[in-house]
Amino acid sequence: MRRLAALAREAIATSWAQPVASIVTIVIVAGMCATVLLTTGRTVGAEQAVLGSIDSAGTRSIVVRADPSSGLTTGVLDRVANIEGIEWVGAFGQVTDVQNSAVPGGLNVPVRAAWGSQFADHGVSENLAVPGHSAWASAEALSQLGMPDGVGGIVAASGADFGVVGSIAVPDYLEFLEPLVIVPQRAHAEAPEPVAVLVVIAARPDLVSPLATAISSVLAVDDPSTVTVSTSEGLAALRALIEGQLGSFGRNLVVVIFAMTAALVAVILYGLVMLRRKDFGRRRALGASQNLIISLLLVQVATLAGVGAILGCSVAAIWLVVTADPLPGFQFFLAVGVLAVVVGVVAALLPALAAARRDPLTELRVP
């Protein structure tokens, strides 16, 4: 540990003693990091924003619509529960039009029975005050019902009545049901109930297609022609295409930029070694080993490259924030900085070997 600390102090002292070469090395590495982040980094940020939109739950949905004669029942929930890769599932019954019981002749709004254990994620209480008669409504439904306070009574033409006890936050994958009013049912009813709409959300976009196939196989309907299954499989394919094309472009550009920087660093360090060959000769004559010379140069370059990486990443981050461009994320910044240091050290390896192999007698000979 002490030897390593002494080596680091010597490397820093050597860098201070050669400010021009040190500043040039820092500027080159900083420019490399900034260039990568302002080109590939910007592309990666845009890619992450696009993929984040594609990966939203609404683009991972599988919607099964069934006619009343299809025979699809709530029993499908137990069968779907055995399929891996599902993030959310909910079943909805047939639509019944209801009105605000306090506004005779008011606007009709559809209400649906709902089954599932994850409606609590959207604001529905797990403790039903009156099971089968407690309703939750979306903001749009409450507006049409004329219930600004989010509570009130609703009644169907058949005379069935329900009490609206709260509002539900409608996720993007349920927006097609708007205006949404649901009446949560008990998880295990005595007899299976008919289902009109089954919504399943895949955990990942690439699972949409296989999950759709698996779900279709467990519907257990009387007539498959009365059931339609719609998915966002096309968006999943688009995601893979975007990720592949943008990722390939970014990788190629990074390779070119880092290769050019490595060459520049190697040239600068080789010139530095030639200028300091007598210094290295004196060190060798005083007993410094070849490994020590190599380690000294590599630590010096790693230190300068680290300073340059921090400077370049900071400047690029500030510029991206000022120009309102998408940031690629902390992990990308960290990867660029680490790779910059590694490239600098690798580029310094050949000059360091050249310095370590200098003959001390030749270098110290007075012309």
For each residue, the residues with C-beta under 8 A, 3 or more apart:
1: 4 5
2: 5 6
3: 6 7
4: 1 7 8
5: 1 2 8 9
6: 2 3 9 10
7: 3 4 10 11 292 295 296 299
8: 4 5 11 12 299 303
9: 5 6 12 13
10: 6 7 13 14 296
11: 7 8 14 15 296 299 300 303
12: 8 9 15 16 300 303
13: 9 10 16 17
14: 10 11 17 18 296 300
15: 11 12 18 22 300 303 304
16: 12 13 19 22
17: 13 14
18: 14 15 21 22 272 276
19: 16 22 23
20: 23 24
21: 18 24 25 268 272
22: 15 16 18 19 25 26 304
23: 19 20 26 27
24: 20 21 27 28 268
25: 21 22 28 29 265 268 269 301 304 305 308 344
26: 22 23 29 30 304 305 307 308 311
27: 23 24 30 31 308
28: 24 25 31 32 261 264 265 268 308
29: 25 26 32 33 261 265 304 305 307 308 309 312 340 341 344
30: 26 27 33 34 308 309 311 312 315
31: 27 28 34 35 261 312
32: 28 29 35 36 257 258 261 308 312 340 343
33: 29 30 36 37 308 309 311 312 313 316 336 337 340
34: 30 31 37 38 312 313 315 316 319
35: 31 32 38 39 257
36: 32 33 39 40 41 253 254 257 258 336
37: 33 34 40 41 42 312 313 316 317 320 328 332 333 336
38: 34 35 41 42 316 319 320
39: 35 36 42 43 253 257
40: 36 37 43 44 249 250 253 254 257
41: 36 37 38 44 45 316 320 327 328 332 333 336
42: 37 38 39 45 46 320 325 326 328
43: 39 40 46 47 246 249 250
44: 40 41 47 48 246 250 328 329 332
45: 41 42 48 49 320 325 326 327 328 329
46: 42 43 49 50 246 325 326
47: 43 44 50 51 242 243 246 247 250
48: 44 45 51 52 326 328 329
49: 45 46 52 53 326
50: 46 47 53 54 242
51: 47 48 54 55 239 242 243
52: 48 49 55 56
53: 49 50 56 59
54: 50 51 59 205 235 236 238 239 242
55: 51 52 59 60 204 205 239
56: 52 53 59 60 172
57: 60 61 87 88 171 172 173 201
58: 61 171 172 173 175 232
59: 53 54 55 56 205 232 235 236
60: 55 56 57 87 173 201 202 203 204 205 207 208 232 236
61: 57 58 173 199 200 201 202 231 232
62: 199 200 201 202 208 211 212 215 229 230 231 232
63: 176 197 198 199 200 229 230 231
64: 72 197 198 199 200 215 216 219 227 228 229
65: 196 197 227 228 230
66: 70 72 195 196 197 198 219 221 226 227
67: 70 226 227
68: 94 194 196
69: 222 223 226
70: 66 67 221 222 223 226 227
71: 220 221 222 223
72: 64 66 76 194 195 196 198 219 220 221 227
73: 76 192 193 194 195
74: 77 91 115 185 189 192 193 195
75: 78 79 192 220
76: 72 73 79 80 91 195 198 218 219 220
77: 74 80 81 89 91 115 116
78: 75 81 82
79: 75 76 82 83 218 220
80: 76 77 83 86 89 198 200 215 218
81: 77 78 86 89
82: 78 79
83: 79 80 86 211 214 215 218
84:
85: 202 203 204 207 210 211
86: 80 81 83 89 200 201 202 203 211
87: 57 60 201 202 203
88: 57 118 121 173 199 200 201
89: 77 80 81 86 116 118 198 199 200 201
90: 114 115 116 118 119 174 198 199
91: 74 76 77 114 115 116 195 197 198 199
92: 112 113 114 115 177 182 195 196 197 198 199
93: 112 113 114 193 194 195 196
94: 68 112 194 196
95: 110 111 112 196
96: 110 111 112 156 158 160
97: 108 109 110 111 156 157
98: 108 109 110 111 154 155 156 162 181
99: 103 104 105 106 107 108 109 145 154 155
100: 103 106 145 146 147 152 153 154
101: 152 153 154 155 161
102: 146 152 153
103: 99 100 106 145 146
104: 99
105: 99
106: 99 100 103 145 146
107: 99 144 145 146
108: 97 98 99
109: 97 98 99 137 141 144 145 154 179 181
110: 95 96 97 98 179 181
111: 95 96 97 98 135 154 156 162 181 182 183
112: 92 93 94 95 96 177 180 181 182 183 196 197
113: 92 93 132 182 183 185 193
114: 90 91 92 93 119 182 183 184 185
115: 74 77 90 91 92 184 185 187 193 195
116: 77 89 90 91 119
117: 120 187
118: 88 89 90 121
119: 90 114 116 122 124 136 168 182 184
120: 117 123 124 125 126
121: 88 118
122: 119 168 169 170 171
123: 120 136 166 167 168 169
124: 119 120 136 166 168 182 184
125: 120 128 165 166
126: 120
127:
128: 125 131 132 134 184 186
129: 134 163 165
130: 133 134 163
131: 128 134 185 186
132: 113 128 183 185 186
133: 130 161 162 163 183
134: 128 129 130 131 162 163 165 183 184
135: 111 154 162 163 164 165 181 182 183
136: 119 123 124 164 165 166 167 168 181 182 184
137: 109 141 142 145 147 150 164 167 168 179 180 181 182
138: 141 142 167 168 169 170 178 179 180 181
139: 142 143 167 170
140: 143 144 170 178 179 180
141: 109 137 138 144 145 178 179 180 181
142: 137 138 139 145 147 148 150 164 167
143: 139 140 146 148
144: 107 109 140 141 179
145: 99 100 103 106 107 109 137 141 142 152 154 164 181
146: 100 102 103 106 107 143
147: 100 137 142 150 151 152 164
148: 142 143
149: 152
150: 137 142 147 164 166 167
151: 147 163 164 165 166
152: 100 101 102 145 147 149 163 164
153: 100 101 102 161 162 163 164
154: 98 99 100 101 109 111 135 145 161 162 163 164 181
155: 98 99 101 159 160 161 162
156: 96 97 98 111 159 160 161 162
157: 97
158: 96
159: 155 156
160: 96 155 156
161: 101 133 153 154 155 156
162: 98 111 133 134 135 153 154 155 156 183
163: 129 130 133 134 135 151 152 153 154
164: 135 136 137 142 145 147 150 151 152 153 154 181
165: 125 129 134 135 136 151
166: 123 124 125 136 150 151
167: 123 136 137 138 139 142 150
168: 119 122 123 124 136 137 138 180 182
169: 122 123 138
170: 122 138 139 140 174 175 177 178 180
171: 57 58 122 174 175
172: 56 57 58 175
173: 57 58 60 61 88 199 201
174: 90 170 171 177 178 180 199
175: 58 170 171 172 178
176: 63
177: 92 112 170 174 180 197
178: 138 140 141 170 174 175
179: 109 110 137 138 140 141 144
180: 112 137 138 140 141 168 170 174 177
181: 98 109 110 111 112 135 136 137 138 141 145 154 164
182: 92 111 112 113 114 119 124 135 136 137 168
183: 111 112 113 114 132 133 134 135 162
184: 114 115 119 124 128 134 136
185: 74 113 114 115 131 132 189 193
186: 128 131 132 189
187: 115 117
188:
189: 74 185 186 192 193
190:
191:
192: 73 74 75 189
193: 73 74 93 113 115 185 189
194: 68 72 73 93 94
195: 66 72 73 74 76 91 92 93 115 198
196: 65 66 68 72 92 93 94 95 112
197: 63 64 65 66 91 92 112 177
198: 63 64 66 72 76 80 89 90 91 92 195 215
199: 61 62 63 64 88 89 90 91 92 173 174
200: 61 62 63 64 80 86 88 89 211 215
201: 57 60 61 62 86 87 88 89 173
202: 60 61 62 85 86 87 205 207 208 211
203: 60 85 86 87 207
204: 55 60 85 207
205: 54 55 59 60 202 208 232 235 236 239
206: 209 236 240
207: 60 85 202 203 204 210 211
208: 60 62 202 205 211 212 231 232 233 236
209: 206 212 213 231 233 236
210: 85 207 213 214
211: 62 83 85 86 200 202 207 208 214 215
212: 62 208 209 215 216 229 231 233
213: 209 210 216 217
214: 83 210 211 217 218
215: 62 64 80 83 198 200 211 212 218 219 229
216: 64 212 213 219 229
217: 213 214
218: 76 79 80 83 214 215
219: 64 66 72 76 215 216 224 227
220: 71 72 75 76 79
221: 66 70 71 72 224 226 227
222: 69 70 71 226
223: 69 70 71 226 227
224: 219 221 227
225:
226: 66 67 69 70 221 222 223
227: 64 65 66 67 70 72 219 221 223 224
228: 64 65
229: 62 63 64 212 215 216
230: 62 63 65
231: 61 62 63 208 209 212
232: 58 59 60 61 62 205 208 235 236
233: 208 209 212 236 237
234: 237 238
235: 54 59 205 232 238 239
236: 54 59 60 205 206 208 209 232 233 239 240
237: 233 234 240 241
238: 54 234 235 241 242
239: 51 54 55 205 235 236 242 243
240: 206 236 237 243 244
241: 237 238 244 245
242: 47 50 51 54 238 239 245 246
243: 47 51 239 240 246 247
244: 240 241 247 248
245: 241 242 248 249
246: 43 44 46 47 242 243 249 250
247: 47 243 244 250 251
248: 244 245 251 252
249: 40 43 245 246 252 253
250: 40 43 44 47 246 247 253 254
251: 247 248 254 255
252: 248 249 255 256
253: 36 39 40 249 250 256 257
254: 36 40 250 251 257 258
255: 251 252 258 259
256: 252 253 259 260
257: 32 35 36 39 40 253 254 260 261
258: 32 36 254 255 261 262 339 340 343
259: 255 256 262 263
260: 256 257 263 264
261: 28 29 31 32 257 258 264 265 340 343 347
262: 258 259 265 266 343 344 346 347
263: 259 260 266 267 347
264: 28 260 261 267 268
265: 25 28 29 261 262 268 269 301 305 343 344 347 348
266: 262 263 269 270 347 348 350 351
267: 263 264 270 271
268: 21 24 25 28 264 265 271 272
269: 25 265 266 272 273 297 301 347 348 351 352
270: 266 267 273 274 350 351 354
271: 267 268 274 275
272: 18 21 268 269 275 276 351
273: 269 270 276 277 280 297 351 352 354 355
274: 270 271 277
275: 271 272
276: 18 272 273 279 280 355
277: 273 274 280 281 355 358 363
278: 281 282 363 364
279: 276 282 283
280: 273 276 277 283 284 293 355 356 358 363
281: 277 278 284 285 358 359 360 361 362 363 364
282: 278 279 285 286 360 363 364
283: 279 280 286 288 292 293
284: 280 281 287 288 290 293 358 360 363
285: 281 282 360 361 364
286: 282 283
287: 284
288: 283 284 292 293
289: 292 293
290: 284 293 294 356 357
291: 294 295 356
292: 7 283 288 289 295 296
293: 280 283 284 288 289 290 296 297 352 355 356
294: 290 291 297 298 349 352 353 355 356
295: 7 291 292 298 299
296: 7 10 11 14 292 293 299 300
297: 269 273 293 294 300 301 348 351 352 355
298: 294 295 301 302 345 348 349 352
299: 7 8 11 295 296 302 303
300: 11 12 14 15 296 297 303 304
301: 25 265 269 297 298 304 305 344 345 347 348
302: 298 299 305 306 341 344 345
303: 8 11 12 15 299 300 306 307
304: 15 22 25 26 29 300 301 307 308 344
305: 25 26 29 265 301 302 308 309 340 341 343 344 345
306: 302 303 309 310 337 341
307: 26 29 303 304 310 311
308: 25 26 27 28 29 30 32 33 304 305 311 312 340 344
309: 29 30 33 305 306 312 313 336 337 338 340 341
310: 306 307 313 314 337
311: 26 30 33 307 308 314 315
312: 29 30 31 32 33 34 37 308 309 315 316 340
313: 33 34 37 309 310 316 317 333 336 337
314: 310 311 317 318
315: 30 34 311 312 318 319
316: 33 34 37 38 41 312 313 319 320
317: 37 313 314 320 321 327 333
318: 314 315 321 322
319: 34 38 315 316 322 323
320: 37 38 41 42 45 316 317 323 325 326 327
321: 317 318 324 327
322: 318 319
323: 319 320
324: 321
325: 42 45 46 320
326: 42 45 46 48 49 320
327: 41 45 317 320 321
328: 37 41 42 44 45 48 332 333
329: 44 45 48 332 333
330: 333 334
331: 334 335
332: 37 41 44 328 329 335 336
333: 37 41 313 317 328 329 330 336 337
334: 330 331 337 338
335: 331 332 338 339
336: 33 36 37 41 309 313 332 333 339 340
337: 33 306 309 310 313 333 334 340 341
338: 309 334 335 341 342
339: 258 335 336 342 343
340: 29 32 33 258 261 305 308 309 312 336 337 343 344
341: 29 302 305 306 309 337 338 344 345
342: 338 339 345 346
343: 32 258 261 262 265 305 339 340 346 347
344: 25 29 262 265 301 302 304 305 308 340 341 347 348
345: 298 301 302 305 341 342 348 349
346: 262 342 343 349
347: 261 262 263 265 266 269 301 343 344 350
348: 265 266 269 297 298 301 344 345 351 352
349: 294 298 345 346 352 353
350: 266 270 347 353 354
351: 266 269 270 272 273 297 348 354 355
352: 269 273 293 294 297 298 348 349 355 356
353: 294 349 350 356 357
354: 270 273 350 351 357 358
355: 273 276 277 280 293 294 297 351 352 358
356: 280 290 291 293 294 352 353
357: 290 353 354
358: 277 280 281 284 354 355 362 363
359: 281 362 363
360: 281 282 284 285 363 364
361: 281 285 364 365
362: 281 358 359 365
363: 277 278 280 281 282 284 358 359 360
364: 278 281 282 285 360 361
365: 361 362
366:
367:
